[in-house]
Amino acid sequence: MTRFAPILSVLAVLLAVWYGASIWLNSTWTLDQAERAGTTPTVTQIIADTMAQDRPLLPPPHQVAAELWEVTAQKKVTSKRSLIYHGAITLKATMAGFALGIVLGVGLAVAIVMSPAMNLTVMPWAIISQTIPVVALAPMIVVLSNSMGIEDRLVPKAIISAYLSFFPVLVSMVKGLRSPGAMQLDLLRTYGASKAQTFWKLRMPASLPYFFASLKIAVAASLVGAIVGELPTGATQGLGARMLIGSQFGEPMIMWTALFAASILAAGLIWAVGLIEAGLRRRLGGVA
């Protein structure tokens, strides 16, 4: 229990701040209604009303939790109101973009490390590419996809996800592939190892810790890309679409539950990457 005390303490503080902010923001409606009715509510009445409003400015934690339970556990998976249904659609685009980002990031990293020309030409452009706001890039990708006759909405979402996820993989893999020291490289040269043997026997194993560290960042970035990609496509399905619908129709509960569903999905994906890393370390004889 002691090991979880710091986490529980931070969680308690966050919940207290959240409840306090909910009372403060939601009380505006309560006081306005009381003024129109010519009454003066007590502090207890104000707090009670701010905890149970239909459309609060800031839903309190218990309202979000109750709504999240309703649209996940109490809805059929095939229902259009189920966040599991919408989460699966977003997850599909996330994994497609994540896989594409890994291939692109690792491929460019290998080329940059093995070729000085690639290092001088590609790496600066890869860095510059991350200065473009994804909210500005997403509509452009959607328009280009439509102009090329690509009707599958998964494609532009996967491209946007890959755009956000490839860069952490690229930077970390370049660092990892260059992590072996001069003495290690000289030792392999002494044994007559070729460049390919040096790459597979030394550089690639040395890059694995960097690679898995980058995957935890990349998979979360890929999820963000999939959600952002759903906004300009006019999608009606997916977690991003649920957030947009909640915003357009003034339904804060829809927005908040979709937001928390996305957070839970991101945590699950990062946890899955950690499990794969631990399993690979055990297989290679390391410490999990």
Secondary structure, 3 states (H helix, E strand, C coil): CHHHHHHHHHHHHHHHHHHHHHHHHHHHHHHHHHHHHCCCCCHHHHHHHHCCCCCCCCCCHHHHHHHHHHCCCCCCCCCCCCHHHHHHHHHHHHHHHHHHHHHHHHHHHHHHHHCHHHHHHHHHHHHHHCCCCHHHHHHHHHHHHHHCCCCCCHHHHHHHHHHHHHHHHHHHHHHHHCCCCHHHHHHHHHCCCCHHHHHHHHHHHHHHHHHHHHHHHHHHHHHHHHHHHHCCCCCCCCHHHHHHHHHHCCCHHHHHHHHHHHHHHHHHHHHHHHHHHHHHHHHCCCCC
